[in-house]
Amino acid sequence: MSLLQSTLKRGLPLLLLLGLYGCERSSADRLVEAREALAASAYADAITAAEAGLTGKPDEVTLWGLELVVLEAQARAGNTEQTQGQLAKLAASYPQRISAADYSSTAQLLQAADQKPGAIEVLDMGVKRFPQDTVLTQMIAESVATGNDPEELQMLRSLGYIE
């Protein structure tokens, strides 16, 4: 074996490793991928891409975008517990960024995914955090007035909105 062949043989694994590292997708790339999957209603793919982006070292803007994709994808997929967990995590980690509108829009996504009891729980989380918000209280009042889903009504009772 020539010296050149020996050097190439030993260096090939290193070249492959460097090539793979160079192909590693950035958190920003993952955010684009996650948003595209979300737009295509591929919620599991959106969550996977966003979580992969979160494992990198995203800047603040990318980090926030990835976290919001996870929240929206979980809600659209009807994953109530994961949605509530993500919302609670964001409220604890980013108290100045989470607003009452985040709770109301998340509740609407859960309702659209036919997760009415979970939507009520999210509204309740929002009311506890933003007790003066009229949109959240109005949404709960509308659920009380028009609720015909037995599980939704049971959730409203268990949270004290219906006697």
Backbone as a printed PyTorch tensor [residue, N CA C, xyz], in Angstrom:
tensor([[[  0.8490,  -1.1720,   0.0000],
         [  0.0000,   0.0000,   0.0000],
         [  0.8900,   1.2290,   0.0000]],

        [[  0.6010,   2.1360,  -0.8830],
         [  1.4260,   3.3420,  -0.9760],
         [  1.1100,   4.2810,   0.1780]],

        [[  1.9890,   5.2300,   0.3650],
         [  1.7990,   6.2170,   1.4140],
         [  0.5220,   7.0220,   1.1710]],

        [[  0.2480,   7.3660,  -0.0760],
         [ -0.9670,   8.1030,  -0.4160],
         [ -2.2190,   7.2890,  -0.0930]],

        [[ -2.2130,   6.0060,  -0.4690],
         [ -3.3580,   5.1410,  -0.1820],
         [ -3.5570,   4.9860,   1.3160]],

        [[ -2.4890,   4.8260,   2.0530],
         [ -2.5640,   4.6720,   3.4980],
         [ -3.1440,   5.9280,   4.1490]],

        [[ -2.7060,   7.0930,   3.6890],
         [ -3.1960,   8.3560,   4.2380],
         [ -4.6800,   8.5430,   3.9250]],

        [[ -5.0690,   8.2480,   2.6860],
         [ -6.4840,   8.3640,   2.3170],
         [ -7.3460,   7.4020,   3.1070]],

        [[ -6.8420,   6.1750,   3.3130],
         [ -7.6250,   5.1790,   4.0470],
         [ -7.8550,   5.6230,   5.4880]],

        [[ -6.8270,   6.1710,   6.1190],
         [ -6.9800,   6.6270,   7.5060],
         [ -7.7990,   7.9190,   7.5780]],

        [[ -7.6800,   8.7520,   6.5610],
         [ -8.3660,  10.0320,   6.5710],
         [ -9.8110,   9.9710,   6.1210]],

        [[-10.2110,   8.8930,   5.4530],
         [-11.5720,   8.7890,   4.9460],
         [-12.6270,   8.8790,   6.0450]],

        [[-12.4840,   8.1450,   7.1580],
         [-13.5050,   8.2990,   8.2140],
         [-13.6110,   9.7330,   8.7280]],

        [[-12.4740,  10.4130,   8.8320],
         [-12.4930,  11.7980,   9.2860],
         [-13.2060,  12.6820,   8.2640]],

        [[-12.9290,  12.4620,   6.9810],
         [-13.6080,  13.2310,   5.9390],
         [-15.1090,  12.9820,   5.9600]],

        [[-15.5110,  11.7360,   6.1530],
         [-16.9340,  11.4220,   6.2250],
         [-17.5810,  12.1040,   7.4190]],

        [[-16.8980,  12.0570,   8.5520],
         [-17.4270,  12.6860,   9.7600],
         [-17.5550,  14.1950,   9.5520]],

        [[-16.5470,  14.8150,   8.9790],
         [-16.6210,  16.2500,   8.7080],
         [-17.7270,  16.5690,   7.7150]],

        [[-17.9160,  15.7120,   6.7310],
         [-18.9890,  15.9030,   5.7620],
         [-20.3520,  15.8250,   6.4130]],

        [[-20.5110,  14.8660,   7.3120],
         [-21.7900,  14.7510,   8.0220],
         [-22.0300,  15.9490,   8.9140]],

        [[-20.9840,  16.4070,   9.5700],
         [-21.1350,  17.5680,  10.4380],
         [-21.5280,  18.7950,   9.6160]],

        [[-20.9110,  18.9270,   8.4570],
         [-21.2250,  20.0510,   7.5890],
         [-22.6590,  20.0110,   7.0900]],

        [[-23.2660,  18.8350,   7.0390],
         [-24.6380,  18.6870,   6.5610],
         [-25.6630,  18.8430,   7.6780]],

        [[-25.1740,  18.9790,   8.8950],
         [-26.0860,  19.1370,  10.0280],
         [-26.9180,  20.3940,   9.8180]],

        [[-28.1840,  20.2710,  10.0260],
         [-29.0760,  21.3900,   9.7710],
         [-29.1130,  22.3090,  10.9810]],

        [[-29.1430,  23.5840,  10.7140],
         [-29.1770,  24.5700,  11.7870],
         [-30.5710,  24.6370,  12.3980]],

        [[-30.6490,  25.2720,  13.5360],
         [-31.9490,  25.4660,  14.1810],
         [-32.8730,  26.3000,  13.3080]],

        [[-32.3120,  27.2680,  12.6060],
         [-33.1280,  28.0920,  11.7030],
         [-33.6800,  27.2470,  10.5600]],

        [[-32.8520,  26.3220,  10.0410],
         [-33.3280,  25.4070,   8.9990],
         [-34.4500,  24.5280,   9.5400]],

        [[-34.2840,  24.0910,  10.7620],
         [-35.3160,  23.2500,  11.3910],
         [-36.6050,  24.0250,  11.5850]],

        [[-36.5020,  25.3020,  11.8820],
         [-37.7030,  26.1230,  12.0390],
         [-38.4490,  26.2230,  10.7150]],

        [[-37.7260,  26.4260,   9.6370],
         [-38.3560,  26.4740,   8.3150],
         [-39.0370,  25.1410,   8.0260]],

        [[-38.3330,  24.0530,   8.2880],
         [-38.8850,  22.7060,   8.0690],
         [-40.1360,  22.4940,   8.9230]],

        [[-40.0720,  22.9180,  10.1780],
         [-41.2090,  22.7430,  11.0890],
         [-42.4140,  23.5470,  10.6330]],

        [[-42.1790,  24.7630,  10.1930],
         [-43.2890,  25.5930,   9.7190],
         [-43.9110,  25.0350,   8.4450]],

        [[-43.0760,  24.4960,   7.5650],
         [-43.6030,  23.8790,   6.3410],
         [-44.4450,  22.6510,   6.6830]],

        [[-43.9910,  21.8470,   7.6140],
         [-44.7570,  20.6680,   8.0320],
         [-46.0690,  21.0850,   8.6790]],

        [[-46.0240,  22.1300,   9.4920],
         [-47.2390,  22.6320,  10.1370],
         [-48.2360,  23.1110,   9.0810]],

        [[-47.7550,  23.8240,   8.0920],
         [-48.6240,  24.3100,   7.0230],
         [-49.2250,  23.1730,   6.2150]],

        [[-48.5220,  22.0510,   6.1590],
         [-49.0040,  20.8780,   5.4210],
         [-49.8270,  19.9460,   6.3110]],

        [[-50.1510,  20.3940,   7.5180],
         [-50.9090,  19.6010,   8.4980],
         [-50.1940,  18.3030,   8.8890]],

        [[-48.8800,  18.3020,   8.7750],
         [-48.0640,  17.1550,   9.1980],
         [-47.5450,  17.4860,  10.6010]],

        [[-48.4480,  17.3830,  11.5770],
         [-48.1650,  17.8700,  12.9190],
         [-47.0350,  17.1160,  13.6100]],

        [[-46.9970,  15.8090,  13.4820],
         [-45.9160,  15.0420,  14.1080],
         [-44.5710,  15.4430,  13.5130]],

        [[-44.5240,  15.6520,  12.2090],
         [-43.2870,  16.0770,  11.5610],
         [-42.8850,  17.4790,  12.0170]],

        [[-43.8610,  18.3390,  12.1910],
         [-43.5770,  19.6950,  12.6650],
         [-42.9800,  19.6560,  14.0650]],

        [[-43.5420,  18.8350,  14.9210],
         [-43.0420,  18.7160,  16.2900],
         [-41.6280,  18.1450,  16.2790]],

        [[-41.4040,  17.1050,  15.4880],
         [-40.0840,  16.4850,  15.4070],
         [-39.0400,  17.4830,  14.9240]],

        [[-39.3590,  18.2250,  13.8720],
         [-38.4170,  19.2070,  13.3330],
         [-38.1460,  20.3230,  14.3480]],

        [[-39.1930,  20.8030,  14.9970],
         [-39.0250,  21.8730,  15.9820],
         [-38.2000,  21.4010,  17.1710]],

        [[-38.4770,  20.2070,  17.6490],
         [-37.7100,  19.6850,  18.7830],
         [-36.2490,  19.4550,  18.4050]],

        [[-35.9990,  19.0390,  17.1630],
         [-34.6150,  18.8880,  16.7030],
         [-33.9280,  20.2560,  16.6810]],

        [[-34.6450,  21.2740,  16.2650],
         [-34.0850,  22.6230,  16.2660],
         [-33.7900,  23.1350,  17.6570]],

        [[-34.6150,  22.7300,  18.6110],
         [-34.4140,  23.1600,  19.9970],
         [-33.1830,  22.5230,  20.6250]],

        [[-32.7710,  21.3650,  20.1170],
         [-31.5890,  20.7090,  20.6800],
         [-30.2980,  21.3910,  20.2500]],

        [[-30.3720,  22.1980,  19.2070],
         [-29.2090,  22.9770,  18.7780],
         [-29.0570,  24.1800,  19.6830]],

        [[-28.4010,  25.1610,  19.1870],
         [-28.2250,  26.3920,  19.9550],
         [-28.8750,  27.5480,  19.1930]],

        [[-30.2130,  27.5660,  19.1810],
         [-30.8920,  28.6130,  18.4140],
         [-30.7640,  29.9790,  19.0800]],

        [[-30.7800,  31.0180,  18.2490],
         [-30.8410,  32.3690,  18.7990],
         [-32.2380,  32.5600,  19.3890]],

        [[-32.4360,  33.6680,  20.0680],
         [-33.7090,  33.9100,  20.7730],
         [-34.9210,  33.9100,  19.8470]],

        [[-34.7880,  34.5220,  18.6970],
         [-35.9170,  34.5950,  17.7630],
         [-36.2670,  33.2030,  17.2410]],

        [[-35.2550,  32.4470,  16.8740],
         [-35.4810,  31.0900,  16.3710],
         [-36.0260,  30.2010,  17.4770]],

        [[-35.4830,  30.3400,  18.6710],
         [-35.9620,  29.5540,  19.8170],
         [-37.4490,  29.7820,  20.0440]],

        [[-37.8490,  31.0380,  20.0470],
         [-39.2610,  31.3750,  20.2730],
         [-40.1300,  30.8030,  19.1570]],

        [[-39.6800,  30.9170,  17.9390],
         [-40.4260,  30.3610,  16.8160],
         [-40.5840,  28.8540,  16.9240]],

        [[-39.5190,  28.1660,  17.2970],
         [-39.5760,  26.7080,  17.4650],
         [-40.5530,  26.3220,  18.5690]],

        [[-40.5040,  27.0420,  19.6760],
         [-41.4080,  26.7500,  20.7960],
         [-42.8660,  26.9540,  20.3870]],

        [[-43.1380,  28.0080,  19.6340],
         [-44.5090,  28.2650,  19.1910],
         [-44.9920,  27.2190,  18.1880]],

        [[-44.1020,  26.7260,  17.3430],
         [-44.4840,  25.6580,  16.4070],
         [-44.8750,  24.4120,  17.1960]],

        [[-44.1050,  24.0770,  18.2280],
         [-44.4490,  22.9130,  19.0520],
         [-45.8290,  23.1060,  19.6620]],

        [[-46.0780,  24.2830,  20.2150],
         [-47.3750,  24.5580,  20.8340],
         [-48.5150,  24.4170,  19.8260]],

        [[-48.3790,  25.0560,  18.6910],
         [-49.4510,  25.0190,  17.6950],
         [-49.6550,  23.6120,  17.1330]],

        [[-48.5700,  22.9190,  16.8520],
         [-48.6910,  21.5670,  16.2920],
         [-49.3400,  20.6110,  17.2860]],

        [[-48.9720,  20.7250,  18.5470],
         [-49.5860,  19.8720,  19.5710],
         [-51.0860,  20.1560,  19.6590]],

        [[-51.4500,  21.4240,  19.6480],
         [-52.8660,  21.7970,  19.7470],
         [-53.6410,  21.3350,  18.5190]],

        [[-53.0990,  21.5820,  17.3370],
         [-53.7890,  21.1730,  16.1150],
         [-53.9380,  19.6640,  16.0180]],

        [[-52.9750,  18.9480,  16.5860],
         [-53.0290,  17.4870,  16.5860],
         [-53.9940,  16.9520,  17.6410]],

        [[-54.4870,  17.8500,  18.5040],
         [-55.4210,  17.4230,  19.5460],
         [-54.7450,  16.7610,  20.7320]],

        [[-53.4670,  17.0120,  20.9090],
         [-52.7050,  16.4510,  22.0330],
         [-52.8500,  17.3780,  23.2360]],

        [[-53.9430,  17.2090,  23.9520],
         [-54.2980,  18.1430,  25.0150],
         [-53.2240,  18.2540,  26.0870]],

        [[-52.7890,  17.1350,  26.6340],
         [-51.8130,  17.1890,  27.7320],
         [-50.5040,  17.8220,  27.2870]],

        [[-50.0340,  17.4640,  26.1090],
         [-48.7870,  18.0300,  25.6100],
         [-48.9450,  19.5270,  25.3400]],

        [[-50.1070,  19.9090,  24.8380],
         [-50.3780,  21.3240,  24.5800],
         [-50.3590,  22.1050,  25.8810]],

        [[-51.0540,  21.5960,  26.8870],
         [-51.0870,  22.2830,  28.1760],
         [-49.7000,  22.3450,  28.8010]],

        [[-48.9390,  21.2630,  28.6700],
         [-47.5780,  21.2420,  29.2050],
         [-46.6870,  22.2610,  28.5120]],

        [[-46.8080,  22.3490,  27.1910],
         [-46.0080,  23.3120,  26.4380],
         [-46.3960,  24.7340,  26.8040]],

        [[-47.6790,  24.9820,  26.9410],
         [-48.1440,  26.3220,  27.3030],
         [-47.6590,  26.6950,  28.7070]],

        [[-47.7360,  25.7560,  29.6330],
         [-47.2490,  26.0090,  30.9970],
         [-45.7360,  26.2610,  30.9930]],

        [[-45.0180,  25.4980,  30.1890],
         [-43.5660,  25.6730,  30.0820],
         [-43.2350,  27.0640,  29.5530]],

        [[-43.9370,  27.4890,  28.5000],
         [-43.6870,  28.8060,  27.9220],
         [-44.0440,  29.9190,  28.9010]],

        [[-45.1320,  29.7520,  29.6270],
         [-45.5430,  30.7700,  30.6020],
         [-44.5170,  30.8990,  31.7210]],

        [[-43.9320,  29.7680,  32.1240],
         [-42.9250,  29.7990,  33.1890],
         [-41.5830,  30.3360,  32.6810]],

        [[-41.2090,  29.9390,  31.4750],
         [-39.9060,  30.3250,  30.9280],
         [-39.8960,  31.7180,  30.3130]],

        [[-41.0160,  32.1400,  29.7790],
         [-41.1100,  33.4190,  29.0770],
         [-42.3370,  34.1960,  29.5360]],

        [[-42.4040,  34.5400,  30.8130],
         [-43.6280,  35.1680,  31.3300],
         [-43.9980,  36.4870,  30.6440]],

        [[-43.0280,  37.2000,  30.1140],
         [-43.3330,  38.4730,  29.4590],
         [-43.8080,  38.2860,  28.0180]],

        [[-43.5330,  37.1240,  27.4320],
         [-43.8970,  36.8920,  26.0320],
         [-45.2680,  36.2450,  25.8690]],

        [[-45.6880,  35.4760,  26.8410],
         [-46.9830,  34.7920,  26.7470],
         [-48.0880,  35.7710,  27.1130]],

        [[-49.0890,  35.8230,  26.2600],
         [-50.1970,  36.7560,  26.4840],
         [-51.5090,  35.9920,  26.6100]],

        [[-52.5340,  36.7050,  26.9610],
         [-53.8690,  36.1070,  27.0430],
         [-54.2860,  35.5740,  25.6760]],

        [[-53.8820,  36.2490,  24.6080],
         [-54.2230,  35.8010,  23.2590],
         [-53.6180,  34.4330,  22.9410]],

        [[-52.4770,  34.1160,  23.5350],
         [-51.8850,  32.7930,  23.3230],
         [-52.7940,  31.7030,  23.9050]],

        [[-53.4160,  31.9880,  25.0300],
         [-54.3350,  31.0260,  25.6330],
         [-55.6120,  30.8920,  24.8090]],

        [[-56.1650,  32.0150,  24.3840],
         [-57.4180,  31.9360,  23.6240],
         [-57.2040,  31.2650,  22.2690]],

        [[-56.1110,  31.5820,  21.5850],
         [-55.8790,  30.9550,  20.2780],
         [-55.5660,  29.4730,  20.4260]],

        [[-54.8490,  29.1090,  21.4710],
         [-54.5620,  27.6870,  21.7090],
         [-55.8510,  26.9360,  22.0220]],

        [[-56.7220,  27.5440,  22.8000],
         [-58.0120,  26.9170,  23.1060],
         [-58.8330,  26.7310,  21.8260]],

        [[-58.8070,  27.7050,  20.9480],
         [-59.5330,  27.5750,  19.6810],
         [-58.9740,  26.4350,  18.8340]],

        [[-57.6730,  26.2750,  18.8330],
         [-57.0640,  25.1680,  18.0830],
         [-57.4840,  23.8190,  18.6670]],

        [[-57.5260,  23.7280,  19.9840],
         [-57.9690,  22.4770,  20.6140],
         [-59.4440,  22.2130,  20.3240]],

        [[-60.2550,  23.2390,  20.3400],
         [-61.6700,  23.0710,  19.9910],
         [-61.8020,  22.5610,  18.5580]],

        [[-61.0310,  23.1280,  17.6570],
         [-61.0750,  22.7050,  16.2540],
         [-60.6230,  21.2560,  16.0990]],

        [[-59.7780,  20.8050,  17.0110],
         [-59.3090,  19.4150,  17.0000],
         [-60.2470,  18.5110,  17.7930]],

        [[-61.4390,  19.0310,  18.1300],
         [-62.4660,  18.2980,  18.8660],
         [-62.0020,  17.8870,  20.2670]],

        [[-61.2460,  18.7660,  20.8920],
         [-60.7790,  18.5530,  22.2630],
         [-61.3570,  19.6550,  23.1570]],

        [[-62.6940,  19.6530,  23.2530],
         [-63.3830,  20.7190,  23.9670],
         [-63.0460,  20.7710,  25.4580]],

        [[-62.9800,  19.6510,  26.1580],
         [-62.5870,  19.7430,  27.5730],
         [-61.1800,  20.3260,  27.7450]],

        [[-60.2680,  19.9260,  26.8750],
         [-58.9120,  20.4680,  26.9320],
         [-58.8860,  21.9510,  26.6360]],

        [[-59.7460,  22.3770,  25.7180],
         [-59.8390,  23.7960,  25.3980],
         [-60.3160,  24.5860,  26.6150]],

        [[-61.2690,  24.0300,  27.3260],
         [-61.7610,  24.6880,  28.5460],
         [-60.6420,  24.7820,  29.5800]],

        [[-59.8580,  23.7420,  29.7170],
         [-58.7370,  23.7710,  30.6650],
         [-57.7210,  24.8500,  30.2830]],

        [[-57.4480,  24.9970,  28.9970],
         [-56.5200,  26.0320,  28.5490],
         [-57.1020,  27.4120,  28.8380]],

        [[-58.3860,  27.5860,  28.5910],
         [-59.0190,  28.8690,  28.9230],
         [-58.9210,  29.1450,  30.4170]],

        [[-59.1330,  28.1310,  31.2240],
         [-59.0260,  28.2820,  32.6720],
         [-57.5990,  28.6640,  33.0740]],

        [[-56.6070,  28.0310,  32.4370],
         [-55.2090,  28.4040,  32.6980],
         [-55.0070,  29.8840,  32.3880]],

        [[-55.5860,  30.3290,  31.2750],
         [-55.4560,  31.7260,  30.8790],
         [-56.1530,  32.6800,  31.8390]],

        [[-57.3530,  32.3050,  32.2720],
         [-58.1030,  33.1560,  33.2100],
         [-57.3520,  33.2720,  34.5350]],

        [[-56.7320,  32.1960,  34.9630],
         [-55.9620,  32.2510,  36.2200],
         [-54.7540,  33.1720,  36.0850]],

        [[-54.1800,  33.2080,  34.9190],
         [-53.0090,  34.0610,  34.6970],
         [-53.4010,  35.4970,  34.3490]],

        [[-54.5010,  35.6430,  33.6150],
         [-54.9700,  36.9630,  33.1710],
         [-56.4380,  37.1240,  33.5720]],

        [[-56.7360,  37.2760,  34.8650],
         [-58.1330,  37.2850,  35.3200],
         [-58.9710,  38.4440,  34.7750]],

        [[-58.3450,  39.5070,  34.3390],
         [-59.0940,  40.6570,  33.8260],
         [-59.3210,  40.6020,  32.3140]],

        [[-58.8200,  39.5500,  31.6530],
         [-58.9510,  39.4850,  30.1980],
         [-60.3830,  39.1510,  29.8110]],

        [[-61.0010,  40.0430,  29.0630],
         [-62.4090,  39.8690,  28.6970],
         [-62.6100,  38.7960,  27.6180]],

        [[-61.6360,  38.6010,  26.7510],
         [-61.7770,  37.5770,  25.7040],
         [-61.8300,  36.1880,  26.3300]],

        [[-60.9260,  35.9180,  27.2460],
         [-60.9120,  34.6030,  27.8970],
         [-62.1990,  34.3580,  28.6810]],

        [[-62.6110,  35.3510,  29.4620],
         [-63.8310,  35.1660,  30.2560],
         [-65.0590,  35.0470,  29.3570]],

        [[-65.0670,  35.7650,  28.2400],
         [-66.1730,  35.6700,  27.2950],
         [-66.2140,  34.2890,  26.6570]],

        [[-65.0600,  33.7520,  26.3080],
         [-65.0170,  32.4180,  25.6910],
         [-65.5490,  31.3530,  26.6570]],

        [[-65.2220,  31.4890,  27.9210],
         [-65.7500,  30.5410,  28.9040],
         [-67.2540,  30.7350,  29.0550]],

        [[-67.7050,  31.9760,  29.1190],
         [-69.1420,  32.2530,  29.2350],
         [-69.9020,  31.6830,  28.0410]],

        [[-69.3340,  31.8000,  26.8440],
         [-69.9830,  31.2290,  25.6560],
         [-70.0470,  29.7050,  25.7420]],

        [[-69.0120,  29.0970,  26.2660],
         [-69.0220,  27.6370,  26.4280],
         [-70.0760,  27.2060,  27.4200]],

        [[-70.2220,  27.9820,  28.4930],
         [-71.2580,  27.6790,  29.4860],
         [-72.6410,  27.8060,  28.8530]],

        [[-72.8440,  28.8770,  28.0820],
         [-74.1620,  29.1430,  27.4970],
         [-74.5190,  28.1940,  26.3600]],

        [[-73.5470,  27.8030,  25.5790],
         [-73.8590,  27.0070,  24.3930],
         [-73.3380,  25.5770,  24.4520]],

        [[-72.6510,  25.2620,  25.5190],
         [-72.0450,  23.9300,  25.6080],
         [-73.0770,  22.8170,  25.5630]],

        [[-72.9000,  21.8910,  24.6360],
         [-73.7920,  20.7330,  24.5830],
         [-72.9980,  19.4350,  24.5990]],

        [[-71.6760,  19.5580,  24.6490],
         [-70.8240,  18.3900,  24.7390],
         [-70.7440,  17.9710,  26.2110]],

        [[-71.1430,  16.7330,  26.5370],
         [-71.1500,  16.3080,  27.9450],
         [-69.7790,  16.4170,  28.6150]],

        [[-68.7160,  16.0970,  27.8930],
         [-67.3770,  16.1790,  28.4950],
         [-66.9790,  17.6370,  28.7420]],

        [[-67.3690,  18.5020,  27.8280],
         [-67.0840,  19.9310,  27.9950],
         [-67.8440,  20.4690,  29.2140]],

        [[-69.1130,  20.1010,  29.3300],
         [-69.9080,  20.5490,  30.4760],
         [-69.3520,  20.0090,  31.7890]],

        [[-68.8990,  18.7690,  31.7680],
         [-68.2930,  18.1880,  32.9730],
         [-67.0270,  18.9500,  33.3690]],

        [[-66.2390,  19.3270,  32.3890],
         [-65.0150,  20.0900,  32.6760],
         [-65.3790,  21.4530,  33.2450]],

        [[-66.3810,  22.1050,  32.6790],
         [-66.8300,  23.3950,  33.1980],
         [-67.3120,  23.2620,  34.6450]],

        [[-68.0130,  22.1720,  34.9430],
         [-68.4590,  21.9210,  36.3220],
         [-67.2640,  21.7010,  37.2460]],

        [[-66.3360,  20.8670,  36.8080],
         [-65.2020,  20.5230,  37.6660],
         [-64.3090,  21.7350,  37.9490]],

        [[-64.3090,  22.7050,  37.0580],
         [-63.5140,  23.9080,  37.2600],
         [-64.3130,  25.0150,  37.9570]],

        [[-65.6010,  24.7560,  38.2530],
         [-66.3960,  25.7130,  39.0120],
         [-67.1180,  26.7550,  38.1860]],

        [[-67.2100,  26.5690,  36.8810],
         [-67.9050,  27.5410,  36.0400],
         [-69.4020,  27.2600,  35.9470]],

        [[-69.8000,  26.0480,  36.2810],
         [-71.2120,  25.6570,  36.3070],
         [-71.4670,  25.0280,  37.6740]],

        [[-72.5730,  25.4050,  38.2610],
         [-72.9650,  24.8350,  39.5640],
         [-73.4910,  23.4460,  39.4010]]])
